Amino acid sequence: MGRREQITPAHVPEMEEVAQLLQQARRLARLSFRQLEEITGVASSSLNRAAKGHRTSWGIVEAFARGCGADPEEALAAWQRAQPVRRELAAKPQPQNISTFGDLVWAMRVLRARHSKPPTLREVESAGSGLMPRSTLSSLLGSAPPRRVRKDLLLAYMRAMGETEDEVEQWEAAWERANGSYVASPPIPVRMVASPALLSQLADLEMSRWNCVAALVDQAAAGRRESRSGPIRVSLALEPPSGAGGRPSLCISDDGPGLDADSLLQRLRDSWTTSTRGRNRAFGISFSIATVRLGTLITIRTAQAGMRRWAVLRLDLRALTRSPEADWMTLASERKAKSSDHGTHITIGGLRESWSADAWHQLRFRLGDLYSHPLREGHIEIIMNGRKARPRMPCIWGEHRSVTRHGKDISAVQRIDSPQQTVLECLDCGHSGVASDVCVVCGGGDLRPLTPRIWGWVGVQRYLDRIDYGLDFYRNGRKILTRDKTIFEWHDDDTGQTELEYPVELGHLGGRIVGEVHCDHLRVTPTMDAFAHDPAAWRAVVEAVRGTGPLRPRHREMLGYGSPNTSPLGTIFNAFRRVDPGLRCLVPGDGRRPIHKEARRWGEQFHKGDSRYQGDDVWYEAVLQHEGLSAVGQFPPDVPH
């Protein structure tokens, strides 16, 4: 008998089966640990520990097996058998992110463990009406799960676990994916241009966590713009770790048009090299920053309808930072369950921060605010662990409401629609305004005509607030500036001074002018929280919204402006800047004074979705009530007079 390789005292007994599989795979592949490190990008010390039976993450075990050309499904089954299922740590698995039988088996174990009192095998057998004998269940859920699960058994099991019929249909789709899914060939290395220094610099950029997630949602929205199809459904989920003690993974999936392998690689190369070519498309520099900030293990799975395989690209940022060359990822392919399937699925593991339930709730609120326009227009749906993100609706007076100024009725909503002069945009550096055949910034000659359009509206909110007012500026359906108040400032080019014009009168109460401005032609910063520095382009947006010169009539006269400011913001400002109660300013009152606090409370009910407050009737009745009470000198008992 040959001498058995010794397992060090630090090994975990449950991991011995995994260690033996990995040792055998390495021997058959005739690879040293150093050679395996070069293939997988995983440090040889980590690979050595896995082969000796130490507690090891699935990512390392999978890389080890694939690097040796072994079947990762067999390694996964062994690794899962070594992981204790802890009910208090196991979140509910999501079927839409499952594509292998190993994942299905793990999900079945987790669903059973999540019950406050897990059902016995006898109870599960009874609930399955004879489809699930205890011997099969014991093999499936115990120490030796089979490589393949029967569909009828899976569906019966899910019903026994209390899954709804809609959820059972999703598990059936997961089974179809698992049944048709396999890696066509060993992953191949793909050269990229991404140095450790660049990765470190991207990770150090200030970009909030919710903004990082939004950058991943943006790539789905970009897919809709390219395909010009109907609404795109984007699903976000926190997938539980495959074993106890690990961190969950963030999964973002969409049903957009998807990409082929060549397009995926080209766009990712563009993003890593900070190219602006196709900056309105998926996977730009913002995507790279977001993924680096969120986690270290990135998997992108994408395909177009009609293609027979998914392109699966994996990137381990930790391996890239350790490697002296740091220039490759791995690309593989998987068979589709149906050739009509399409879309993009992104999984980010090795999350740098944990996600609490409160943080997840806040993310859903943030995304509902950030994408409020495309959400309410039906261009996109965002689903987070089965719950839809609700758009943040503007709580404004209806367009049919108005006040009278100088004998004219001024609507509470003013529309913006300002087409701009056609210019040429450089596809190499993104500079617009090119007047010749060659870009004056980079010298590139790949130009395209661009006709900017600035559009939207400015309106009056039904309540005053110290923070909740200002204009939202959008680019391609996503807010870049949220409730921006700098638009209320007037900059005097002659003196270089900037002066706040609204709110000034009773400014301590806050403001109520709001609006939405779409300027899709403007470039944005890589962190997607500001527009890129382009004074001429931004000045055109400002003039489309607030015109030229100050908003205040007397100030305009003093400075020699011969006509009033009739811009959308100027019109709203001059008609609604005061907050006197009654019809003159459309401010609710109680017959004596404005009721700002009550109007704000009604606004809170509006944002909670209370149907009684979705229209502006409650506010308007308070306006009319104030006019009626003040006309006859009657006041409520609690109002001094």
DRENZARO-414556 format. One record per residue (C-alpha): residue in three letters; z, x, y. Coordinates in steps of 0.05 Angstrom, whole numbers, plus 5000, padded with zeros to 4 digits. Each point is the difference from the previous one (the first is absolute). Layout:
   type     c3     c1     c2
    Ala      Z      X      Y
...
This chain:
   type     c3     c1     c2
    Met   5000   5000   5000
    Gly   4984   5024   5069
    Arg   5056   5014   5049
    Arg   5012   4940   5045
    Glu   5000   5014   5074
    Gln   5071   4999   5026
    Ile   5022   4946   5049
    Thr   5047   5029   5053
    Pro   5070   4971   5009
    Ala   4978   4969   5066
    His   4951   4954   4965
    Val   5008   4925   4996
    Pro   5000   4975   4928
    Glu   4958   4939   5017
    Met   4946   5045   5029
    Glu   4991   5041   4935
    Glu   4942   4957   4976
    Val   4965   5009   5067
    Ala   5012   5075   4997
    Gln   4970   5005   4930
    Leu   4938   4962   5021
    Leu   4990   5045   5060
    Gln   5012   5064   4959
    Gln   4949   4978   4948
    Ala   4949   4981   5054
    Arg   5007   5069   5033
    Arg   4992   5037   4934
    Leu   4937   4961   4983
    Ala   4972   5013   5069
    Arg   5018   5074   4995
    Leu   5025   5002   5071
    Ser   5054   5042   5030
    Phe   5048   4969   5050
    Arg   4967   5040   5055
    Gln   4931   4972   4981
    Leu   5029   4930   4996
    Glu   5029   5008   5069
    Glu   4931   5017   5028
    Ile   4970   4938   4966
    Thr   5054   4950   5019
    Gly   5027   5027   5065
    Val   5071   4992   4972
    Ala   5045   5061   5002
    Ser   5005   5037   4934
    Ser   5076   4997   5003
    Ser   4996   4923   5001
    Leu   4950   4999   4943
    Asn   5045   5047   4960
    Arg   5061   4956   5011
    Ala   4960   4939   4976
    Ala   4979   5036   4937
    Lys   5074   5017   4986
    Gly   5024   4929   5004
    His   5031   4997   5069
    Arg   5001   4934   5037
    Thr   4931   4998   5032
    Ser   4963   4951   5044
    Trp   4940   4963   4973
    Gly   4954   5033   5051
    Ile   5014   5069   4970
    Val   4994   4975   4928
    Glu   4934   4965   5016
    Ala   4972   5062   5034
    Phe   5022   5043   4941
    Ala   4966   4955   4949
    Arg   4935   4991   5040
    Gly   4997   5075   5015
    Cys   5001   5013   4925
    Gly   4947   4947   4986
    Ala   5051   4957   4963
    Asp   5004   4924   5002
    Pro   5049   4982   5056
    Glu   5013   4931   4968
    Glu   5036   5032   4941
    Ala   5040   5044   5047
    Leu   5017   4940   5043
    Ala   5025   4960   4940
    Ala   5045   5057   4980
    Trp   5025   5011   5070
    Gln   5015   4926   5010
    Arg   5040   4998   4935
    Ala   5043   5056   5030
    Gln   5015   4960   5063
    Pro   5060   4953   5002
    Val   4982   4933   5032
    Arg   5054   4987   5051
    Arg   5000   4928   5023
    Glu   5033   5015   5067
    Leu   4945   5049   5018
    Ala   4940   4963   4972
    Ala   4959   4961   5051
    Lys   4951   4948   4974
    Pro   4934   5033   4981
    Gln   4936   4974   5032
    Pro   4943   4985   4952
    Gln   4945   5014   5051
    Asn   5018   5074   4999
    Ile   5000   5008   4924
    Ser   4939   5027   4963
    Thr   5026   5033   4936
    Phe   5035   4975   4937
    Gly   5055   5050   5012
    Asp   5014   4967   5068
    Leu   4998   4931   4967
    Val   5052   5020   4948
    Trp   5045   5028   5053
    Ala   4992   4937   5042
    Met   5020   4957   4940
    Arg   5063   5042   4990
    Val   5018   4995   5074
    Leu   4990   4925   5003
    Arg   5047   4990   4942
    Ala   5052   5048   5029
    Arg   4999   4965   5068
    His   5031   4937   4971
    Ser   5074   4994   5015
    Lys   5009   4990   4925
    Pro   4939   5030   4965
    Pro   4975   4953   4945
    Thr   5008   5024   4929
    Leu   4938   5014   4958
    Arg   5016   4937   4960
    Glu   5000   4959   5064
    Val   4934   5031   5023
    Glu   4970   4987   4931
    Ser   5020   4927   5004
    Ala   4971   4992   5069
    Gly   4934   5029   4976
    Ser   4987   4944   4950
    Gly   4988   5048   4943
    Leu   4953   5047   5037
    Met   5052   5054   5008
    Pro   5037   5019   4936
    Arg   5062   5041   5010
    Ser   4972   5059   4962
    Thr   4941   5004   5048
    Leu   5045   4993   5061
    Ser   5048   5052   4973
    Ser   4943   5049   4992
    Leu   4970   4982   5067
    Leu   5063   5003   5042
    Gly   5040   5049   4960
    Ser   4989   5071   4978
    Ala   4927   4997   4979
    Pro   4957   4956   5045
    Pro   4928   4992   4975
    Arg   4941   5028   5038
    Arg   4970   4931   5010
    Val   5032   4932   5014
    Arg   4967   4936   4976
    Lys   4981   4954   5056
    Asp   5029   4938   4969
    Leu   5066   5036   4987
    Leu   5003   5025   5072
    Leu   4987   4931   5030
    Ala   5051   4967   4954
    Tyr   5051   5054   5018
    Met   4989   4990   5074
    Arg   5011   4925   4994
    Ala   5063   5013   4960
    Met   5024   5044   5058
    Gly   4993   4941   5048
    Glu   4935   5021   5034
    Thr   4961   4944   5034
    Glu   4930   4982   4977
    Asp   4970   5034   5062
    Glu   5039   5063   4982
    Val   4978   4995   4928
    Glu   4927   4999   5024
    Gln   5014   5065   5039
    Trp   5030   5032   4937
    Glu   4938   4978   4962
    Ala   4957   5036   5052
    Ala   5044   5061   4992
    Trp   4988   4998   4924
    Glu   4925   4997   5012
    Arg   5004   5062   5044
    Ala   5043   5037   4949
    Asn   4953   4980   4943
    Gly   4939   5027   5036
    Ser   5033   5059   5033
    Tyr   4994   5071   4976
    Val   4988   5068   5031
    Ala   4927   5016   4987
    Ser   5010   5075   5004
    Pro   5054   5050   5017
    Pro   5014   5002   5075
    Ile   4958   5051   5036
    Pro   5022   5041   5060
    Val   4969   4982   5067
    Arg   4999   5049   5056
    Met   5029   4977   5067
    Val   5014   5035   5065
    Ala   5074   4989   5010
    Ser   5044   5060   5012
    Pro   5076   4998   4991
    Ala   5006   5013   5075
    Leu   4959   4938   5016
    Leu   5041   4958   4951
    Ser   5064   5023   5032
    Gln   4975   4985   5070
    Leu   4977   4930   4980
    Ala   5067   4985   4967
    Asp   5036   5021   5064
    Leu   4962   4952   5045
    Glu   5041   4943   5027
    Met   4975   4937   4967
    Ser   5046   4942   4984
    Arg   5004   4977   4928
    Trp   4973   4931   5015
    Asn   4942   5032   5038
    Cys   4985   5043   4940
    Val   4996   4939   4955
    Ala   4955   4967   5053
    Ala   4952   5059   4995
    Leu   4991   4984   4926
    Val   4988   4927   5016
    Asp   4948   5023   5052
    Gln   4956   5029   4946
    Ala   4994   4931   4968
    Ala   4983   4969   5068
    Ala   4947   5054   5009
    Gly   4970   4978   4934
    Arg   4992   4929   5027
    Arg   4966   5025   5063
    Glu   4950   5038   4959
    Ser   4985   4945   4950
    Arg   5002   4944   5052
    Ser   5027   4955   4945
    Gly   5056   4949   5000
    Pro   5075   5012   5004
    Ile   5029   5059   4964
    Arg   5065   4994   4961
    Val   5047   5059   5005
    Ser   5060   5004   4953
    Leu   5059   5045   5010
    Ala   5055   5012   4949
    Leu   5056   5047   4984
    Glu   4990   5017   4927
    Pro   5064   5018   4962
    Pro   5006   5071   4974
    Ser   4977   5010   4928
    Gly   5070   5025   4982
    Ala   5071   4998   5025
    Gly   5017   5045   5058
    Gly   4929   5004   5027
    Arg   4974   4973   5065
    Pro   4953   4940   5005
    Ser   4927   5006   5020
    Leu   4965   4965   5057
    Cys   4937   4964   4977
    Ile   4946   4972   5047
    Ser   4942   4962   4969
    Asp   4941   4962   5031
    Asp   4941   4960   4975
    Gly   4952   5032   5050
    Pro   4931   5028   4983
    Gly   5028   5066   4973
    Leu   4965   5068   4996
    Asp   4963   5042   4950
    Ala   5027   5068   4981
    Asp   4954   5039   5046
    Ser   5016   4958   5061
    Leu   5075   5004   4985
    Leu   4997   5076   4997
    Gln   4958   5006   5062
    Arg   5046   4956   5042
    Leu   5062   5036   4976
    Arg   4968   5067   5017
    Asp   4985   4973   5069
    Ser   5072   4977   5009
    Trp   5030   5067   4979
    Thr   4954   5039   5046
    Thr   5016   4951   5058
    Ser   4927   4980   5005
    Thr   4988   4939   5043
    Arg   4936   4982   4964
    Gly   5007   4928   4977
    Arg   5066   4994   5038
    Asn   4995   4924   4994
    Arg   4997   5006   4924
    Ala   5053   5007   4947
    Phe   5039   5065   4989
    Gly   5004   5035   5067
    Ile   5048   5051   5027
    Ser   5052   4945   5010
    Phe   4997   4985   4925
    Ser   5014   5073   4984
    Ile   5059   5003   5048
    Ala   5028   4935   4972
    Thr   4996   5021   4927
    Val   5032   5068   5013
    Arg   5056   4967   5040
    Leu   5013   4947   4947
    Gly   4999   5040   4935
    Thr   4974   5058   4960
    Leu   4963   4970   4940
    Ile   4937   4960   5020
    Thr   4954   4962   4953
    Ile   4938   4964   5026
    Arg   4962   4954   4952
    Thr   4937   4968   5028
    Ala   4934   4970   4978
    Gln   4945   4954   5023
    Ala   4978   4935   4967
    Gly   4948   5013   4946
    Met   5025   5071   4984
    Arg   5025   5012   4929
    Arg   5057   5047   5018
    Trp   5056   5010   5049
    Ala   5002   5067   5037
    Val   5072   5026   4995
    Leu   5020   5056   5046
    Arg   5069   5032   4996
    Leu   5032   5047   5050
    Asp   5067   5036   4993
    Leu   5019   5026   5069
    Arg   5058   5040   4972
    Ala   4952   5038   4955
    Leu   4953   5012   5058
    Thr   5055   5029   5043
    Arg   5021   5046   4943
    Ser   4930   5023   4982
    Pro   4973   5062   5036
    Glu   4931   4967   5002
    Ala   5021   4928   5012
    Asp   4930   4973   4996
    Trp   4993   4951   4943
    Met   5017   4931   4974
    Thr   4983   4967   4934
    Leu   4946   4947   4990
    Ala   4994   4956   4938
    Ser   4970   4933   4982
    Glu   5024   4938   4964
    Arg   4961   4944   4968
    Lys   5005   4933   5035
    Ala   5023   4937   4966
    Lys   4944   4963   5036
    Ser   4940   5030   5035
    Ser   5010   4951   5057
    Asp   5068   5029   5018
    His   5002   5037   5066
    Gly   5048   5026   5053
    Thr   5047   5058   5012
    His   5070   5012   4973
    Ile   5044   5054   5030
    Thr   5065   5022   4968
    Ile   5047   5048   5036
    Gly   5056   5030   4958
    Gly   5052   5052   5018
    Leu   5020   4958   5060
    Arg   5036   5041   5052
    Glu   5046   4942   5020
    Ser   5031   4943   4962
    Trp   4983   4928   5017
    Ser   5056   4951   5007
    Ala   4990   4925   4995
    Asp   5012   4995   5075
    Ala   4948   5054   5015
    Trp   4950   4963   4956
    His   5014   4935   5038
    Gln   4991   5036   5067
    Leu   4934   5029   4976
    Arg   4973   4930   4984
    Phe   5021   4978   5070
    Arg   4968   5062   5032
    Leu   4934   4991   4963
    Gly   4999   4926   5019
    Asp   5006   5022   5073
    Leu   4952   5058   4995
    Tyr   4944   4960   4968
    Ser   5017   4933   5032
    His   4929   4986   5024
    Pro   4961   5014   4935
    Leu   5055   4965   4959
    Arg   4996   4935   5039
    Glu   4924   5003   5003
    Gly   4997   5006   4925
    His   4967   5068   4999
    Ile   5054   5032   4957
    Glu   5060   4980   4956
    Ile   5059   5046   4990
    Ile   5044   4986   4940
    Met   5065   5038   4990
    Asn   5031   4993   4931
    Gly   4972   4930   4996
    Arg   5019   4978   5071
    Lys   4948   4993   5056
    Ala   5009   5035   5066
    Arg   4999   4947   5054
    Pro   4962   5014   5064
    Arg   5041   5003   5064
    Met   4971   4942   5039
    Pro   4997   5002   5076
    Cys   5048   4948   5029
    Ile   4958   4981   5060
    Trp   4985   4939   5042
    Gly   4938   4964   4977
    Glu   4934   5014   5034
    His   5000   4928   5025
    Arg   5065   5012   5040
    Ser   4990   5021   5072
    Val   5032   5007   5068
    Thr   4969   4986   5068
    Arg   4989   5055   5050
    His   4962   4990   5065
    Gly   4971   4935   4974
    Lys   4974   5031   4935
    Asp   5027   4990   4929
    Ile   5017   5067   4968
    Ser   5002   4998   4923
    Ala   5058   5034   4965
    Val   4951   5040   4958
    Gln   4945   5043   5030
    Arg   4945   5028   4955
    Ile   4974   5071   5001
    Asp   4929   5017   4980
    Ser   4971   5063   5031
    Pro   4939   5033   4966
    Gln   4993   5073   5021
    Gln   4940   5043   5010
    Thr   4968   5028   4937
    Val   5016   5073   4988
    Leu   4987   5051   4946
    Glu   5056   5020   4953
    Cys   5002   5067   4964
    Leu   5013   4991   4926
    Asp   5025   5072   4993
    Cys   5056   5001   5052
    Gly   5006   4927   5021
    His   4985   5013   5073
    Ser   4965   4941   5034
    Gly   4962   4996   5065
    Val   4948   5051   4978
    Ala   4941   4997   5048
    Ser   4953   5048   4964
    Asp   4975   5014   4930
    Val   5056   5050   4988
    Cys   5075   4989   5006
    Val   5029   5038   5059
    Val   5066   5011   4964
    Cys   4980   5027   4931
    Gly   4925   5010   5006
    Gly   4987   4952   4943
    Gly   4936   4960   4997
    Asp   5021   4943   4954
    Leu   5009   4944   5051
    Arg   5000   4924   4996
    Pro   4997   4946   5054
    Leu   5066   4965   5015
    Thr   5008   4937   5042
    Pro   5074   4992   5015
    Arg   5029   4931   5011
    Ile   5069   4985   5028
    Trp   5024   4931   4983
    Gly   5063   4958   4991
    Trp   5045   4959   5044
    Val   5059   5002   5048
    Gly   5050   4942   4999
    Val   5069   4975   5017
    Gln   5056   4999   4950
    Arg   5044   4938   4996
    Tyr   5063   5040   5012
    Leu   5023   5062   5038
    Asp   5027   5061   4965
    Arg   5021   5069   5022
    Ile   4962   5034   4944
    Asp   4955   4949   4966
    Tyr   4941   4998   5048
    Gly   4940   5044   5017
    Leu   4930   5008   4972
    Asp   4979   5021   4930
    Phe   4941   5047   4996
    Tyr   4960   4998   4935
    Arg   4950   5046   4967
    Asn   4962   4973   4940
    Gly   5051   4946   4988
    Arg   5062   5044   5003
    Lys   5048   5004   5059
    Ile   5003   5069   5031
    Leu   5043   4981   5059
    Thr   5051   4944   4989
    Arg   5026   4959   5059
    Asp   4976   5054   5048
    Lys   5028   4995   5070
    Thr   4964   5057   5034
    Ile   4942   4953   5014
    Phe   5046   4968   5052
    Glu   5001   5066   5039
    Trp   4951   5016   5056
    His   4980   5072   5010
    Asp   4979   5019   5070
    Asp   4947   5054   4993
    Asp   5007   5020   5073
    Thr   5075   5015   4998
    Gly   5007   5013   4925
    Gln   5059   4951   4997
    Thr   5011   4946   4947
    Glu   5034   4935   5018
    Leu   5026   4945   4954
    Glu   4973   4932   5022
    Tyr   5028   4954   4946
    Pro   5053   4976   4991
    Val   5027   5014   5070
    Glu   5026   4933   5024
    Leu   5062   4985   4957
    Gly   4979   5059   4957
    His   5069   5003   4968
    Leu   4981   4937   4961
    Gly   4940   5035   4969
    Gly   4929   4976   4996
    Arg   4955   4949   4966
    Ile   4929   5025   5009
    Val   4970   5018   4932
    Gly   4932   5011   4971
    Glu   4953   5032   4949
    Val   4946   5050   5018
    His   4950   5026   4949
    Cys   4966   5067   5014
    Asp   4971   5023   4934
    His   4959   5056   5032
    Leu   5060   5041   5023
    Arg   5023   5059   4959
    Val   5073   5004   4979
    Thr   5049   5057   4986
    Pro   5007   5022   4927
    Thr   5067   4966   4996
    Met   4969   4933   5021
    Asp   5052   4984   5053
    Ala   4961   5015   5063
    Phe   4929   5004   5025
    Ala   4969   5069   5004
    His   4994   5031   5069
    Asp   4936   4974   5031
    Pro   5013   4982   5073
    Ala   4932   4969   5013
    Ala   5001   4955   4938
    Trp   5072   4978   5013
    Arg   4986   4986   5073
    Ala   4944   4953   4979
    Val   5050   4962   4956
    Val   5051   4995   5056
    Glu   4947   4974   5049
    Ala   4977   4948   4950
    Val   5071   4974   4994
    Arg   5029   5008   5071
    Gly   4940   5016   5044
    Thr   5003   5052   5055
    Gly   5056   5008   5050
    Pro   5069   4969   5000
    Leu   5018   4931   4974
    Arg   5044   4978   5059
    Pro   4959   4965   5055
    Arg   5039   5028   5059
    His   4996   5070   4973
    Arg   4925   4993   4991
    Glu   4993   4978   5073
    Met   5041   5059   5024
    Leu   4955   5048   4962
    Gly   4935   4968   5025
    Tyr   4977   4962   4939
    Gly   4959   4943   5028
    Ser   5006   4951   4942
    Pro   5055   4975   4953
    Asn   5007   5029   4930
    Thr   4963   4951   4955
    Ser   5005   5041   4937
    Pro   5031   4965   4939
    Leu   5067   5034   5012
    Gly   4995   4992   5075
    Thr   4988   4925   4992
    Ile   5059   4991   4954
    Phe   5044   5044   5043
    Asn   4988   4963   5064
    Ala   5009   4931   4968
    Phe   5060   5014   4954
    Arg   5038   5060   5026
    Arg   5056   4956   5028
    Val   5048   4963   4954
    Asp   5020   4940   5041
    Pro   5016   4941   4954
    Gly   4951   4942   4996
    Leu   4926   4989   5001
    Arg   4986   5050   5055
    Cys   5011   5059   4953
    Leu   5004   4966   4932
    Val   5074   5018   4990
    Pro   5048   4954   4962
    Gly   5060   4976   5040
    Asp   5058   4952   4998
    Gly   4990   4968   5069
    Arg   5038   5054   5037
    Arg   4980   5067   4973
    Pro   4956   5033   4947
    Ile   5025   5000   4928
    His   4976   5069   4979
    Lys   5051   5009   4945
    Glu   4982   4934   4967
    Ala   4925   5013   5006
    Arg   5011   5068   4967
    Arg   5039   4967   4943
    Trp   4941   4953   4989
    Gly   4956   5061   4997
    Glu   5043   5028   4944
    Gln   4988   4936   4961
    Phe   4926   5006   5013
    His   4998   5070   4969
    Lys   5041   4975   4941
    Gly   4944   4950   4986
    Asp   5037   4936   5018
    Ser   4945   4948   5005
    Arg   5034   4964   5058
    Tyr   4990   5059   5046
    Gln   4929   5023   4981
    Gly   4969   4960   5057
    Asp   5024   5005   5071
    Asp   5022   4927   5006
    Val   5075   5016   4997
    Trp   4993   5048   5059
    Tyr   4954   4953   5039
    Glu   5048   4941   4991
    Ala   5055   5044   5031
    Val   4953   5015   5058
    Leu   4987   4926   5011
    Gln   5074   4983   4992
    His   5018   5049   5054
    Glu   4949   4969   5047
    Gly   5027   4930   4987
    Leu   5073   5018   5008
    Ser   4991   5041   5063
    Ala   4957   4945   5033
    Val   5057   4949   4998
    Gly   5057   5049   5009
    Gln   5030   4988   4931
    Phe   5032   5058   4962
    Pro   5030   5007   4931
    Pro   5077   4996   4999
    Asp   5008   5074   4986
    Val   4956   5023   5059
    Pro   5038   5008   5067
    His   4966   4968   5061
